[in-house]
Amino acid sequence: MIIQINTDGNIEGDQELAQQIRARLRSSLEHVSERITRLEVHLSDENSDKKFGTEDKRCLLEARLAGLQPIAVSDQAATVDEAVDGAVGKLVRSIDTILGRLGKR
């Protein structure tokens, strides 16, 4: 599973942040990791020009599953960590739902 992390110019994407996000994704998606070929993480600060706001950090996750259309989810929160956690939770539920439906066919 390839994990690519992208940030906008307002979020500092250092190695420590990238390692934390990769570890969180690998542990949360371990049960379906053989189906995922690529994960893209996009982190952004939605209102950085205003310098205020409580829910302004956004995490967009795009998962590419073998033989299926890509799945994209996003979450906004006060911090990058909270946004990543929210998006990872949504992605896990989406993947489990899709694979569950395929298994019933």
C-alpha positions in Angstrom: 0.0 0.0 0.0 1.5 3.3 -1.1 0.7 6.3 1.1 1.3 9.8 -0.3 0.9 12.8 1.9 0.3 16.3 0.5 -0.1 19.6 2.4 -1.0 23.1 1.3 1.4 26.0 1.9 -0.2 26.7 5.3 0.5 23.3 7.0 4.0 22.3 7.7 4.3 18.7 6.6 7.4 17.4 8.4 8.7 13.8 8.7 7.2 13.4 12.1 3.7 14.3 11.0 4.0 12.0 7.9 5.1 9.1 10.1 2.3 9.6 12.5 -0.3 9.7 9.7 1.2 6.6 8.0 1.1 4.7 11.3 -2.5 5.7 12.0 -3.6 4.7 8.5 -1.7 1.3 8.5 -3.1 0.3 11.9 -6.7 1.4 11.1 -6.8 -0.2 7.6 -4.7 -3.3 8.5 -7.8 -5.6 8.0 -8.2 -4.4 4.4 -4.7 -3.5 3.4 -4.4 -6.2 0.8 -7.2 -4.5 -1.1 -5.8 -1.0 -1.0 -3.2 -0.1 -3.7 -2.8 3.6 -2.9 -3.8 6.1 -0.3 -3.5 9.9 -0.8 -3.8 12.3 2.1 -4.4 16.0 1.5 -4.1 18.3 4.5 -5.1 22.0 4.2 -6.0 25.0 6.3 -9.3 26.2 4.9 -9.2 29.8 6.2 -5.6 30.5 6.7 -5.9 34.0 5.3 -8.3 35.0 8.1 -6.2 33.4 10.9 -9.2 32.5 13.0 -11.8 29.8 13.1 -12.2 26.6 15.1 -12.9 24.0 12.4 -10.5 25.1 9.8 -8.1 22.1 9.4 -9.2 19.7 6.6 -8.1 16.2 5.8 -9.1 14.6 2.5 -8.4 10.9 2.1 -8.6 9.1 -1.2 -8.3 5.4 -1.2 -7.8 3.3 -4.4 -9.0 -0.2 -4.0 -8.0 -2.9 -6.5 -10.6 -3.2 -9.2 -12.9 -0.6 -7.7 -13.6 3.1 -8.1 -11.6 5.4 -5.7 -13.2 6.3 -2.4 -12.8 9.9 -1.0 -13.8 11.2 2.4 -12.9 14.3 4.3 -13.2 15.8 7.7 -12.7 19.3 9.2 -11.6 19.9 12.8 -9.7 22.3 15.0 -6.4 20.5 14.6 -4.7 18.4 11.9 -4.7 15.4 14.2 -8.4 15.6 14.9 -9.2 16.1 11.2 -7.0 13.0 10.3 -8.7 10.9 13.0 -12.2 11.9 11.7 -11.3 11.2 8.1 -9.7 7.9 8.9 -12.9 6.8 10.8 -15.0 7.8 7.8 -12.7 5.9 5.4 -12.7 2.7 7.5 -16.6 2.8 7.6 -16.8 3.5 3.9 -14.4 0.7 2.9 -16.1 -1.8 5.2 -19.5 -1.0 3.8 -18.4 -1.3 0.2 -16.5 -4.6 0.8 -19.4 -5.9 2.8 -21.8 -5.2 0.0 -19.5 -6.9 -2.5 -19.2 -9.9 -0.2 -23.0 -10.4 -0.2 -23.2 -10.7 -3.9 
